[in-house]
Amino acid sequence: MLISPIRRLGDTGIYVLQDLGRMGMYLVLVFAGLFKRPFRFRECLRQVNFVGAGSVAVIFFTAASTGMVLGLQGYYSLNKFGAEGMLGSAVSLTIIMELGPVLTALMVAGRAGSAMCAELGIMRISDQIDALECMAIDPYRYLIAPKFLATLISVPLLTALFDVIGIGGGYIAGVSLLGVNPGSYMEGMRSSVTNHDIYLGVVKSFVFALLVVWICTGRGFLVREIRGAGFGAESVSKVTTQAVVLSSISVLVFDYLLTAVLL
């Protein structure tokens, strides 16, 4: 009775280490594929359209609702201390440094990351990736590199869009609905937001983009080597769910780590 739980714990630990090793080698091979020719420029543009342009609508509504909620809650919190004029500072800093990069990455993981994972998983179980390798076509250059570049380009741009719309939503809620002075809102934002705050948001957006595309594409590409995934369509569904959960948790964990290191 004592040996069995210890054995299961050891098996789990060994599997986690092996899985981290596989994902690490996968990332190295992907970065090597980024510099191999010929480069699929048209496919990269198609992926930018899918990841970036296709996510504009969900980013717009998420940012607008988040900014308006921050405006409402910030007003009622600051009103207790007679500091309504600091609403612009509170909304802009919260969105630029935290909510903008985090929520953008989570939305992209749920929408585009799951689709990329399912696509690669289906290609793996249907032997399409094996067929590419038999034809001496590097699957990392041919399939994965355009997705990596598109995500690294799109997520920071979507984060900037989120920031602008979120701050605008806070302005609508605070100034138009609750009567905060528009000059104090804009001045509070201008005086409190520094280049370091913007730099932190940009760094987070790039790191989160890398985490999302790495985990989501890696889970799909390595679907046959994931324990408990099963076979056929069932394996793709399980791995896709796992990819979204793991990428979302990684974003939240690295959000804290980056804030602690760079703040």
SULMOLIN-V431017 format. One record per residue. RES is the residue in one small letter. PSI is psi in whole degrees, 0 to 359 (NA if undefined). Layout:
[[RES,PSI] [RES,PSI]]
This chain:
[[m,331] [l,329] [i,323] [s,312] [p,324] [i,321] [r,317] [r,320] [l,318] [g,318] [d,319] [t,317] [g,317] [i,319] [y,319] [v,317] [l,317] [q,320] [d,318] [l,321] [g,317] [r,316] [m,324] [g,315] [m,323] [y,316] [l,319] [v,316] [l,327] [v,315] [f,325] [a,322] [g,337] [l,333] [f,8] [k,143] [r,154] [p,145] [f,135] [r,79] [f,319] [r,321] [e,324] [c,318] [l,322] [r,321] [q,324] [v,319] [n,321] [f,309] [v,315] [g,293] [a,324] [g,342] [s,1] [v,317] [a,311] [v,325] [i,320] [f,309] [f,323] [t,316] [a,317] [a,315] [s,321] [t,315] [g,319] [m,321] [v,318] [l,320] [g,316] [l,309] [q,321] [g,321] [y,312] [y,331] [s,314] [l,333] [n,333] [k,336] [f,7] [g,32] [a,41] [e,335] [g,344] [m,9] [l,318] [g,320] [s,315] [a,314] [v,312] [s,316] [l,319] [t,318] [i,313] [i,319] [m,332] [e,291] [l,326] [g,300] [p,319] [v,308] [l,325] [t,313] [a,320] [l,320] [m,318] [v,321] [a,318] [g,325] [r,300] [a,322] [g,318] [s,322] [a,318] [m,319] [c,314] [a,320] [e,311] [l,324] [g,318] [i,320] [m,326] [r,312] [i,339] [s,10] [d,19] [q,322] [i,322] [d,324] [a,321] [l,317] [e,324] [c,331] [m,13] [a,33] [i,123] [d,112] [p,334] [y,318] [r,319] [y,320] [l,315] [i,319] [a,314] [p,324] [k,319] [f,308] [l,319] [a,319] [t,319] [l,334] [i,317] [s,318] [v,314] [p,323] [l,320] [l,325] [t,318] [a,319] [l,317] [f,316] [d,313] [v,312] [i,321] [g,317] [i,322] [g,321] [g,321] [g,323] [y,316] [i,314] [a,317] [g,315] [v,308] [s,323] [l,324] [l,355] [g,20] [v,144] [n,125] [p,326] [g,318] [s,326] [y,310] [m,322] [e,321] [g,320] [m,316] [r,321] [s,338] [s,329] [v,121] [t,171] [n,327] [h,322] [d,317] [i,319] [y,318] [l,316] [g,322] [v,316] [v,316] [k,318] [s,320] [f,316] [v,316] [f,322] [a,316] [l,317] [l,315] [v,310] [v,326] [w,309] [i,316] [c,314] [t,324] [g,320] [r,319] [g,319] [f,324] [l,29] [v,327] [r,341] [e,6] [i,125] [r,136] [g,5] [a,334] [g,204] [f,155] [g,212] [a,330] [e,321] [s,321] [v,318] [s,317] [k,317] [v,324] [t,316] [t,317] [q,320] [a,315] [v,318] [v,312] [l,318] [s,322] [s,316] [i,319] [s,320] [v,315] [l,320] [v,313] [f,337] [d,315] [y,314] [l,315] [l,321] [t,318] [a,326] [v,317] [l,344] [l,NA]]
